[in-house]
Amino acid sequence: MVSHSELRKLFCSADAVCFDVDSTVIREEGIDELAKICGVADAVSEMTKRAMGGAVPFKAALTERLALIQPSREQVQRLLAERPPHLTPGIRMFSLDLEET
């Protein structure tokens, strides 16, 4: 287990850091929320279940879902206006802690 100070040092010295944003940094699953705005939530949910079960590789599932959703810029903007993402507990504190170093 890495200590808090070691973790902070690691993040601050890294050239890049990647996060799984959906349901990790934010509480929502962005693609599911976008599917709701675009009126294809049930079909996208079914594709997600198949992918999560291992029946479809991640890239193929993402490609299929985006092809079904076909979001426009306006729909994405509407999603952000009507259903803004919410940070998961602890993320804001974590990011502020990193800023202190």
C-alpha positions in Angstrom: 0.0 0.0 0.0 1.3 3.4 -1.0 1.2 6.2 1.6 -0.7 9.4 1.0 2.5 11.4 0.8 4.1 8.9 -1.6 1.0 9.0 -3.8 1.0 12.8 -3.9 4.7 12.8 -4.8 4.1 10.3 -7.6 1.2 12.3 -9.1 3.1 15.6 -8.8 6.1 14.2 -10.6 4.2 12.3 -13.4 4.3 13.6 -17.0 0.7 12.4 -17.4 -2.1 10.9 -15.3 -5.1 9.0 -16.7 -8.4 8.5 -15.0 -11.5 6.5 -15.8 -13.8 9.5 -15.5 -17.3 7.9 -15.6 -18.4 6.6 -12.3 -14.9 7.3 -10.9 -14.1 11.0 -11.1 -17.8 11.8 -11.7 -20.8 9.9 -10.5 -22.5 9.6 -13.8 -21.9 7.4 -16.8 -21.6 10.0 -19.6 -22.6 7.8 -22.5 -25.7 6.6 -20.7 -26.8 10.2 -19.9 -26.2 11.2 -23.5 -28.2 8.2 -24.7 -31.1 9.5 -22.5 -30.9 12.9 -24.1 -30.9 11.4 -27.6 -33.8 9.0 -26.9 -31.9 5.7 -27.2 -31.3 4.9 -23.6 -32.7 1.3 -23.6 -30.7 0.2 -26.7 -27.5 1.7 -25.4 -28.1 0.1 -21.9 -28.4 -3.3 -23.6 -25.2 -2.8 -25.5 -23.4 -1.7 -22.3 -24.6 -4.9 -20.5 -23.3 -7.1 -23.3 -19.9 -5.3 -23.2 -19.7 -5.5 -19.4 -20.4 -9.2 -19.7 -17.5 -9.7 -22.0 -19.6 -10.5 -25.1 -18.3 -7.4 -27.0 -14.8 -5.8 -26.8 -14.7 -2.3 -25.3 -13.8 -0.5 -28.5 -16.5 -2.2 -30.5 -19.1 -1.6 -27.9 -18.2 2.1 -27.7 -18.3 2.4 -31.5 -21.7 0.7 -31.6 -23.1 2.9 -28.9 -21.9 6.1 -30.4 -23.2 5.0 -33.8 -26.6 4.4 -32.2 -26.6 7.7 -30.3 -25.2 9.9 -33.1 -24.9 12.9 -30.8 -24.9 16.4 -32.1 -22.9 19.2 -30.5 -26.3 20.7 -29.4 -27.3 17.5 -27.7 -24.0 17.4 -25.8 -24.4 21.0 -24.8 -28.0 20.2 -23.7 -26.7 17.3 -21.6 -24.2 19.5 -19.9 -26.7 22.2 -19.2 -29.5 19.9 -18.0 -27.5 17.2 -16.3 -24.1 18.5 -15.3 -21.7 15.9 -13.9 -21.2 15.6 -10.2 -17.8 14.9 -8.7 -17.5 11.7 -6.6 -16.9 12.2 -2.9 -13.2 12.9 -2.2 -12.2 13.9 -5.8 -12.3 17.7 -5.0 -10.3 17.2 -1.8 -7.8 15.0 -3.7 -7.3 17.6 -6.4 -7.0 20.4 -3.9 -4.4 18.4 -2.0 -2.4 17.9 -5.2 -2.5 21.7 -5.8 -0.8 22.4 -2.4 2.4 20.8 -3.5 
